[in-house]
Amino acid sequence: VALRAAAMVLAGCATVDDWAGLKRSQEPPAAPLSDDGQMVAGYLALLDRLAGAGPAEQAEILRATHADYLASPSTQHRLRYALALAVPGHSASDPDGARALLGEALAVRETLLPSERALADLMVRELDARLALARENDALRNDNGATESDLFAGLNQQLQLEIAEKERLRRELELAQAKLEAIATLEGGRIERQE
């Protein structure tokens, strides 16, 4: 009985030490991924695979995500397909389409996990910035094109004026030469008469 009592006291002390935090491990155990974290990790893995893949693999990834979305247009499949379309640098990259799909997914926010909402919001902001830059670039290109065409038209008009001026001067020169020849002919006739 005494031995049992002593063993129980020792076991109790060990438990009390753990409760008091005296026996701590050096590293806390890694927190397991929640469903939320696993979903976002899956999306990020998809983006990583898509960004690093060759054209054939990119096409296959996009085909599969599109087929999943068409077969079951759930919010998660919509988000997955939108994220695949948002990745720049592949032939099927479609920032406008991705933005529209993300807008649809965010319209039913309650169907998204918190991390999915955060990822979708982040991607929407990135796409909005990218699309704004593309629109600004197009506007600058159009302005530059208009400026170049205006410059070309101005230069063309100036060239036409110079051609017309050259033609006018050529005619005046021909007229002056004809007058000189006429004068020379008259002068030549006078010289012959005086002799």
C-alpha positions as CSV (number, residue, x, y, z in Angstrom):
1,V,0.0,0.0,0.0
2,A,2.9,2.3,0.9
3,L,4.5,1.7,-2.4
4,R,1.3,2.4,-4.3
5,A,0.8,5.6,-2.4
6,A,4.4,6.7,-3.2
7,A,4.0,5.8,-6.9
8,M,0.7,7.8,-7.0
9,V,2.4,10.8,-5.4
10,L,5.3,10.7,-7.8
11,A,2.9,10.3,-10.8
12,G,0.8,13.2,-9.4
13,C,3.9,15.3,-9.1
14,A,4.8,14.6,-12.7
15,T,1.4,15.7,-13.8
16,V,1.5,18.8,-11.6
17,D,4.9,19.7,-13.2
18,D,3.3,19.4,-16.7
19,W,0.4,21.6,-15.5
20,A,2.7,24.2,-14.2
21,G,4.6,24.2,-17.4
22,L,7.9,23.1,-15.8
23,K,8.4,20.3,-18.3
24,R,8.3,22.0,-21.7
25,S,9.5,20.5,-24.9
26,Q,12.0,22.6,-26.8
27,E,9.7,23.0,-29.9
28,P,6.0,23.2,-29.9
29,P,4.4,20.5,-32.2
30,A,3.5,21.7,-35.7
31,A,-0.1,22.8,-36.0
32,P,-1.9,20.5,-38.3
33,L,-3.4,22.2,-41.4
34,S,-7.1,22.9,-41.1
35,D,-9.4,22.3,-44.0
36,D,-9.1,26.1,-44.7
37,G,-5.3,25.9,-44.8
38,Q,-5.3,22.7,-47.0
39,M,-7.7,24.4,-49.5
40,V,-5.4,27.4,-49.8
41,A,-2.3,25.3,-50.0
42,G,-4.0,23.4,-52.9
43,Y,-4.8,26.6,-54.7
44,L,-1.2,27.9,-54.2
45,A,0.2,24.5,-55.4
46,L,-1.9,24.8,-58.5
47,L,-0.6,28.3,-59.2
48,D,2.9,27.2,-58.6
49,R,2.5,24.2,-61.0
50,L,0.9,26.4,-63.6
51,A,3.6,29.1,-63.5
52,G,6.4,26.6,-63.7
53,A,5.0,24.2,-66.3
54,G,5.7,24.0,-70.0
55,P,3.0,24.9,-72.5
56,A,1.6,21.4,-72.9
57,E,1.3,20.9,-69.1
58,Q,-0.2,24.3,-68.7
59,A,-2.8,23.5,-71.3
60,E,-3.6,20.2,-69.5
61,I,-3.9,21.9,-66.1
62,L,-6.2,24.5,-67.6
63,R,-8.3,21.9,-69.4
64,A,-8.7,19.9,-66.2
65,T,-9.6,23.0,-64.0
66,H,-12.1,24.1,-66.7
67,A,-13.6,20.7,-67.0
68,D,-14.0,20.5,-63.2
69,Y,-15.7,23.9,-63.2
70,L,-18.1,22.9,-66.0
71,A,-18.9,19.6,-64.4
72,S,-19.5,21.1,-61.0
73,P,-19.6,24.9,-60.9
74,S,-19.2,25.1,-57.2
75,T,-17.6,28.1,-55.6
76,Q,-14.3,26.2,-55.0
77,H,-14.1,25.0,-58.7
78,R,-15.0,28.5,-59.8
79,L,-12.2,29.9,-57.6
80,R,-9.7,27.3,-58.8
81,Y,-10.5,28.0,-62.5
82,A,-10.4,31.8,-61.9
83,L,-7.0,31.5,-60.2
84,A,-5.7,29.4,-63.1
85,L,-6.9,32.0,-65.6
86,A,-5.3,34.8,-63.6
87,V,-1.8,33.4,-63.9
88,P,0.1,35.5,-66.5
89,G,2.5,34.0,-69.0
90,H,0.5,31.2,-70.5
91,S,-1.6,31.1,-73.7
92,A,-5.0,30.8,-71.9
93,S,-4.3,33.6,-69.4
94,D,-7.4,35.7,-69.2
95,P,-7.3,38.5,-66.6
96,D,-10.8,39.8,-67.5
97,G,-12.4,36.3,-67.3
98,A,-10.5,35.6,-64.1
99,R,-11.8,38.9,-62.6
100,A,-15.4,38.0,-63.6
101,L,-15.2,34.5,-62.1
102,L,-13.6,35.9,-58.9
103,G,-16.4,38.4,-58.7
104,E,-19.0,35.6,-58.9
105,A,-17.2,33.6,-56.3
106,L,-17.0,36.6,-53.9
107,A,-20.6,37.4,-54.5
108,V,-21.5,34.3,-52.4
109,R,-18.8,35.0,-49.7
110,E,-20.5,32.7,-47.2
111,T,-19.6,29.7,-49.3
112,L,-15.9,30.5,-49.1
113,L,-13.6,29.6,-46.2
114,P,-11.9,32.7,-44.6
115,S,-8.6,31.9,-46.2
116,E,-10.3,31.4,-49.6
117,R,-12.0,34.8,-49.3
118,A,-8.6,36.4,-48.4
119,L,-6.9,34.8,-51.4
120,A,-9.8,35.7,-53.7
121,D,-9.7,39.3,-52.4
122,L,-6.0,39.5,-52.9
123,M,-6.2,38.2,-56.4
124,V,-9.0,40.6,-57.3
125,R,-6.9,43.5,-56.2
126,E,-3.9,42.2,-58.2
127,L,-6.1,41.7,-61.3
128,D,-7.7,45.1,-60.9
129,A,-4.2,46.7,-60.8
130,R,-3.0,44.7,-63.7
131,L,-6.1,45.5,-65.8
132,A,-5.8,49.2,-64.9
133,L,-2.2,49.1,-66.1
134,A,-3.2,47.4,-69.3
135,R,-5.9,50.0,-70.0
136,E,-3.5,52.8,-69.3
137,N,-0.9,51.2,-71.6
138,D,-3.5,50.9,-74.3
139,A,-4.5,54.5,-73.8
140,L,-0.9,55.6,-74.0
141,R,-0.3,53.5,-77.1
142,N,-3.4,55.0,-78.7
143,D,-2.3,58.5,-77.8
144,N,1.1,57.7,-79.2
145,G,-0.4,56.3,-82.3
146,A,-2.6,59.4,-82.7
147,T,0.4,61.6,-82.2
148,E,2.4,59.6,-84.7
149,S,-0.4,59.7,-87.3
150,D,-0.8,63.4,-86.6
151,L,2.9,63.9,-87.1
152,F,2.9,61.8,-90.2
153,A,-0.1,63.8,-91.6
154,G,1.7,67.1,-90.8
155,L,4.9,65.9,-92.5
156,N,2.9,64.7,-95.5
157,Q,1.2,68.0,-95.8
158,Q,4.5,69.9,-95.5
159,L,6.0,67.6,-98.2
160,Q,3.0,68.3,-100.5
161,L,3.5,72.1,-100.0
162,E,7.2,71.7,-100.7
163,I,6.5,69.7,-103.8
164,A,4.0,72.4,-105.0
165,E,6.6,75.1,-104.2
166,K,9.2,73.2,-106.2
167,E,6.9,72.9,-109.1
168,R,6.0,76.6,-109.0
169,L,9.8,77.5,-108.9
170,R,10.4,75.1,-111.9
171,R,7.7,76.8,-114.0
172,E,9.1,80.2,-113.1
173,L,12.6,79.0,-114.0
174,E,11.3,77.7,-117.4
175,L,9.5,81.0,-118.0
176,A,12.7,83.0,-117.1
177,Q,14.7,80.8,-119.4
178,A,12.2,81.3,-122.2
179,K,12.4,85.1,-121.7
180,L,16.2,84.9,-121.7
181,E,16.2,82.9,-124.9
182,A,13.8,85.4,-126.4
183,I,16.0,88.3,-125.3
184,A,19.0,86.5,-126.6
185,T,17.3,85.9,-129.9
186,L,16.3,89.6,-130.1
187,E,19.8,90.7,-129.1
188,G,21.3,88.3,-131.6
189,G,19.1,89.8,-134.4
190,R,20.1,93.3,-133.5
191,I,23.8,92.5,-133.5
192,E,23.5,90.9,-136.9
193,R,21.7,94.0,-138.3
194,Q,24.3,96.4,-136.9
195,E,27.1,94.5,-138.6
